[in-house]
Amino acid sequence: MLYWPRFRFRRGRIVIGDRVSMRSGVMIDAQSGVVEIGDNVSLNDHVVLLGHGGIRIGNDVRIAAASTLVSFDHGFDDPGELIRKQPLRKAAVVIEDDVWIGAGARILAGSHIARGCVIGAGAVLKGATEPYGIYAGAPARLIRKRGERRGQPPDQSGNPV
C-alpha cells in the first residue's frame, strides 16, 4: 500500500528546498519548531522528522528508509510526576551538506552531523560528529574517516589521507 508524505505544522513551520524527493510514508511534523530541508535531499520510505526543537538538513543529504530525527527529549527526572506532564527539553538537530544516514538510524535531540558524514544503518546518534566521519552502532561511534583505508589513521591535521 502506498502512503503519501504527510506534513503537520501545528505552531511550527516547514521549509523545503528544490529537488527534494520524498518516498512513501514520510512524516514531517514541525510541532512548535522549524524543519528546514535543503536542496537535492532524499527522504526514503517511512522517514520521520519531529521538529519541536528545530531540524535543519543541508544540501545533498540522503536519509534511508525508517530513519527518525527527533529534536526534543521527554523530561522524566521527577518520579513523583507523570512523564507526560514533565517539561520537554528541546534541542536542534543539524545535518550539514553531503551526509548519508543509513536505514533505521535514530538521530536524537542536540545532534550535529558534520559535512560529509556517513551514519550507519541502525545507529543511534546523540551529539556531534567529525567532518567526513563514518559512525555506526548504538550509541554511534566513529569507525573511521571517509577516504581512509581500514585501520589507517588520519594525517596530523585529522583529514583523511
Rosetta blueprint (number, residue, H / E / L):
1 M L
2 L L
3 Y L
4 W L
5 P L
6 R E
7 F E
8 R E
9 F L
10 R L
11 R L
12 G L
13 R E
14 I E
15 V E
16 I E
17 G L
18 D L
19 R L
20 V L
21 S E
22 M E
23 R L
24 S L
25 G L
26 V L
27 M E
28 I E
29 D E
30 A L
31 Q L
32 S L
33 G L
34 V E
35 V E
36 E E
37 I E
38 G L
39 D L
40 N L
41 V L
42 S E
43 L E
44 N L
45 D L
46 H L
47 V L
48 V E
49 L E
50 L E
51 G L
52 H L
53 G L
54 G L
55 I E
56 R E
57 I E
58 G L
59 N L
60 D L
61 V L
62 R E
63 I E
64 A L
65 A L
66 A L
67 S L
68 T E
69 L E
70 V E
71 S L
72 F E
73 D E
74 H E
75 G L
76 F L
77 D L
78 D L
79 P L
80 G L
81 E L
82 L L
83 I H
84 R H
85 K H
86 Q L
87 P L
88 L E
89 R E
90 K E
91 A L
92 A L
93 V E
94 V E
95 I E
96 E L
97 D L
98 D L
99 V L
100 W E
101 I E
102 G L
103 A L
104 G L
105 A L
106 R E
107 I E
108 L L
109 A L
110 G L
111 S L
112 H E
113 I E
114 A L
115 R L
116 G L
117 C L
118 V E
119 I E
120 G L
121 A L
122 G L
123 A L
124 V E
125 L E
126 K L
127 G L
128 A E
129 T L
130 E L
131 P L
132 Y L
133 G E
134 I E
135 Y E
136 A E
137 G L
138 A L
139 P L
140 A L
141 R E
142 L E
143 I E
144 R E
145 K E
146 R L
147 G L
148 E L
149 R L
150 R L
151 G L
152 Q L
153 P L
154 P L
155 D L
156 Q L
157 S L
158 G L
159 N L
160 P L
161 V L
